[in-house]
Amino acid sequence: MNIGVLILIIVGGAAGGLSTFYLLVSLFGTLGFKIFRKVKYGTSLFN
């Protein structure tokens, strides 16, 4: 296989993996922060 194609495959796979990881972390981080505010301050989960 051509070295350029291999580099594109690696870079594309890394970009997809990192964006998926970021979405997962931000989703659970936001939910955790909202639950923390609900418990500590009694605010709504939907604000």
Summary of the structure (lengths in Angstrom):
residues: 47
radius of gyration: 18.7
end to end distance: 52.1
largest distance: 58.8
contacts: 84
relative contact order: 0.08
helix: 83%
strand: 0%
